[in-house]
Amino acid sequence: MKEVGSVQSVDRALLILEKLKYTPKGLGVTELSSELRVSKSTAHRLLMSLYKQGFVRQDPETQKYMLGFKLVEFGQTVSDNIDIRHIASSYLRQLAENTGETAHLVIKEQAEIVYIDKIESSATIRMFSNIGKRAPMHCTGVGKAILAFLPQQEILRIVEEEVLERFTPNTIVDKENLLIHLDLIRKKGYSIDDEEHELGIKCAAAPILNYKGEVIAGISVAGPIMRVSEEKLDDMATEVLKTAKAISLHLNGEI
């Protein structure tokens, strides 16, 4: 019965959001309890849960509840991700062709990154990666590229709260050193993964920025060390930075 009640609460909370969507001026507790056919105490409890999370807000004069600004953030994130994957596709393909290595498109989710698209290298020996794969931010090239361009307060929170797991001898696990490293990434505009997440793999990555200059995604190009010399890694960094800037401009309607 507890499980059924829990699902029912979720259904009712979602129904509240649905009702408020069509009532811009808001609804009061009594009106919502009537709409949902629940007691006023139940309606109030559901509203308080939504209010605390930012999904609804209350007009201080009328005391009525309206949709909260958190939903704007959610909608923008969904829109950005859909647009990014569609727009970035041809650029990723060109990046993979220009470098001869595998190109990735990645977004941030909490304190991790998620691979949402990739174009494979045409070479026989390739790096292993899957769309949907998650990875830490502190030791991947594209994770560091995204992390470095987040607001400073969020960077500090992630670095302080997350366990900086060591994956290879090259993984940066000291928090002070990571912050210094992220500062260098911001100055250069791109990041390098020097076998920090996986031995035998090197990577160059750069952030994708929206029209407000906020990082919303990142791209990377990676390959095995047998093909990625220091000179080639520099070339990969140049290509990935150029490509990330082009995607950002396209996404923001500037090209």
Disulfide bonds with the S-S distance in Angstrom:
none
